[in-house]
Amino acid sequence: MKQSKWMRMLWLAGLLGWSMVWGAQEQQDSGSNRAVVRLGQISLSFYAVTGGVVAEVLERLGHTVEISQGSHAQIFPRLAAGDVDLLVAAWLPYGHAV
């Protein structure tokens, strides 16, 4: 049963990751150059992992990625103001546990 739960979580993470990559591709500049993707990342270790994976995928697709780090209170207003194009986050089980 646990394996099924983890497989569903991995599938969902992959689907969300793919949708972010697809959305970022639509923001490309006219011509062959890709737009700079401004990636917001909350300054906690498990957010750094998810942000790093998405940044790597975007860079492999030819995008330039600028990572903006900060606390929850700093990143969400940047996202709302349009200073950050996307926020990559994954709430992992026991992520806030002792």
KOLROMAR-6445 format. One record per residue: x, y, z of N, C-alpha, C in turn; residue number from 0. Coordinates in steps of 0.02 Angstrom, whole numbers, plus 50000, padded with zeros to 5 digits. Example, Ala and Ser with C-alpha at 12.3 -4.5 7.8 and 13.67 -1.06 7.14 Angstrom:
50660/49716/50390/50615/49775/50390/50660/49835/50390/0 $
50642/49888/50354/50684/49947/50357/50645/50002/50394/1 $
END
This chain:
50041/49940/50000/50000/50000/50000/50043/50063/50000/0 $
50098/50063/50039/50141/50121/50041/50174/50134/49974/1 $
50193/50081/49939/50224/50090/49873/50175/50123/49826/2 $
50112/50104/49829/50061/50135/49787/50055/50209/49802/3 $
50057/50228/49866/50053/50298/49886/50112/50337/49858/4 $
50172/50309/49864/50232/50343/49839/50230/50348/49763/5 $
50206/50297/49730/50202/50299/49657/50154/50354/49635/6 $
50099/50361/49669/50051/50415/49652/50082/50483/49664/7 $
50120/50490/49718/50153/50554/49732/50205/50570/49680/8 $
50244/50520/49659/50294/50531/49607/50262/50548/49540/9 $
50207/50515/49525/50171/50529/49463/50145/50600/49463/10 $
50116/50622/49519/50090/50690/49525/50147/50741/49520/11 $
50203/50727/49553/50260/50773/49549/50285/50778/49477/12 $
50288/50722/49442/50309/50724/49372/50261/50763/49328/13 $
50197/50754/49340/50146/50790/49302/50150/50865/49315/14 $
50158/50884/49378/50165/50955/49395/50229/50984/49365/15 $
50283/50947/49369/50346/50970/49340/50340/50980/49265/16 $
50308/50933/49231/50300/50939/49159/50257/50999/49141/17 $
50204/51012/49180/50161/51069/49166/50198/51134/49175/18 $
50244/51137/49224/50283/51198/49234/50331/51208/49176/19 $
50362/51155/49153/50408/51160/49096/50370/51182/49034/20 $
50312/51153/49022/50272/51171/48964/50251/51244/48967/21 $
50230/51267/49026/50211/51337/49034/50270/51384/49023/22 $
50329/51364/49047/50388/51406/49038/50408/51410/48964/23 $
50397/51356/48926/50413/51357/48855/50371/51408/48818/24 $
50309/51418/48840/50265/51465/48806/50286/51537/48819/25 $
50329/51550/48868/50350/51617/48884/50414/51637/48846/26 $
50434/51597/48798/50496/51611/48763/50492/51674/48722/27 $
50549/51705/48710/50553/51765/48668/50539/51746/48596/28 $
50523/51795/48555/50518/51781/48483/50588/51767/48457/29 $
50594/51723/48410/50659/51702/48386/50682/51639/48420/30 $
50746/51625/48415/50772/51562/48442/50793/51567/48515/31 $
50800/51627/48543/50820/51633/48613/50762/51620/48660/32 $
50775/51587/48714/50724/51573/48764/50724/51629/48816/33 $
50667/51640/48846/50661/51691/48898/50696/51669/48962/34 $
50714/51717/49002/50741/51703/49068/50682/51684/49112/35 $
50687/51628/49146/50636/51606/49193/50658/51624/49262/36 $
50618/51663/49297/50633/51685/49365/50599/51637/49413/37 $
50639/51595/49444/50614/51541/49487/50617/51561/49560/38 $
50560/51562/49593/50559/51576/49664/50570/51512/49704/39 $
50609/51518/49757/50624/51458/49796/50626/51477/49870/40 $
50588/51441/49909/50586/51452/49981/50649/51422/50012/41 $
50680/51459/50057/50746/51440/50084/50742/51385/50137/42 $
50718/51327/50117/50720/51267/50158/50746/51211/50115/43 $
50780/51163/50145/50816/51111/50106/50772/51073/50058/44 $
50711/51053/50078/50671/51013/50032/50644/51054/49974/45 $
50637/51120/49983/50618/51163/49926/50678/51172/49879/46 $
50738/51172/49907/50798/51178/49865/50804/51119/49818/47 $
50786/51060/49841/50790/51000/49799/50741/51005/49741/48 $
50678/51021/49755/50628/51026/49701/50645/51083/49654/49 $
50668/51139/49681/50687/51195/49639/50746/51178/49595/50 $
50794/51141/49622/50853/51121/49584/50836/51075/49526/51 $
50789/51030/49537/50768/50983/49484/50734/51021/49428/52 $
50687/51066/49446/50652/51104/49394/50700/51151/49358/53 $
50745/51183/49394/50794/51227/49362/50837/51188/49312/54 $
50858/51128/49331/50899/51086/49286/50861/51069/49222/55 $
50798/51050/49229/50758/51033/49171/50750/51094/49125/56 $
50735/51151/49154/50727/51212/49114/50792/51231/49078/57 $
50849/51224/49112/50913/51239/49081/50929/51191/49025/58 $
50912/51128/49033/50923/51079/48980/50880/51094/48919/59 $
50823/51127/48930/50780/51148/48875/50803/51213/48843/60 $
50856/51242/48869/50885/51302/48839/50866/51367/48873/61 $
50831/51364/48928/50812/51425/48964/50868/51447/49011/62 $
50872/51511/49023/50914/51538/49075/50871/51543/49137/63 $
50895/51518/49193/50855/51517/49255/50888/51562/49307/64 $
50850/51608/49334/50872/51649/49389/50833/51627/49451/65 $
50869/51607/49503/50836/51583/49564/50835/51638/49615/66 $
50777/51652/49641/50767/51702/49693/50745/51665/49756/67 $
50787/51668/49808/50772/51632/49870/50747/51679/49924/68 $
50707/51652/49968/50683/51690/50025/50636/51648/50067/69 $
50611/51677/50120/50564/51643/50163/50495/51641/50130/70 $
50449/51604/50160/50380/51603/50134/50353/51675/50128/71 $
50365/51714/50181/50339/51783/50183/50371/51828/50130/72 $
50430/51811/50106/50463/51851/50054/50444/51829/49984/73 $
50439/51763/49972/50429/51737/49905/50358/51746/49879/74 $
50309/51733/49921/50240/51737/49896/50221/51807/49872/75 $
50241/51862/49906/50227/51928/49877/50263/51940/49811/76 $
50324/51914/49804/50360/51920/49740/50323/51885/49684/77 $
50295/51826/49699/50256/51789/49650/50193/51828/49631/78 $
50159/51857/49681/50098/51895/49668/50112/51958/49627/79 $
50171/51988/49637/50189/52050/49602/50216/52036/49532/80 $
50229/51973/49516/50257/51956/49451/50333/51961/49448/81 $
50365/51970/49506/50438/51972/49507/50468/51903/49502/82 $
50427/51852/49513/50447/51782/49507/50398/51750/49459/83 $
50424/51713/49410/50380/51681/49361/50345/51619/49388/84 $
50380/51580/49427/50350/51520/49456/50383/51503/49521/85 $
50345/51471/49563/50368/51449/49628/50365/51373/49629/86 $
50421/51343/49641/50423/51270/49642/50423/51248/49715/87 $
50374/51208/49731/50368/51185/49800/50338/51116/49801/88 $
50360/51077/49849/50331/51011/49860/50327/51001/49935/89 $
50268/50986/49959/50262/50970/50030/50272/50896/50037/90 $
50327/50877/50066/50343/50807/50074/50318/50782/50142/91 $
50297/50720/50144/50276/50692/50209/50331/50699/50261/92 $
50312/50721/50319/50359/50731/50375/50410/50786/50362/93 $
50396/50829/50314/50443/50883/50297/50454/50931/50354/94 $
50405/50941/50397/50412/50985/50454/50418/50947/50520/95 $
50430/50883/50515/50436/50843/50576/50503/50854/50609/96 $
50508/50835/50672/50570/50841/50709/50621/50793/50681/97 $
END
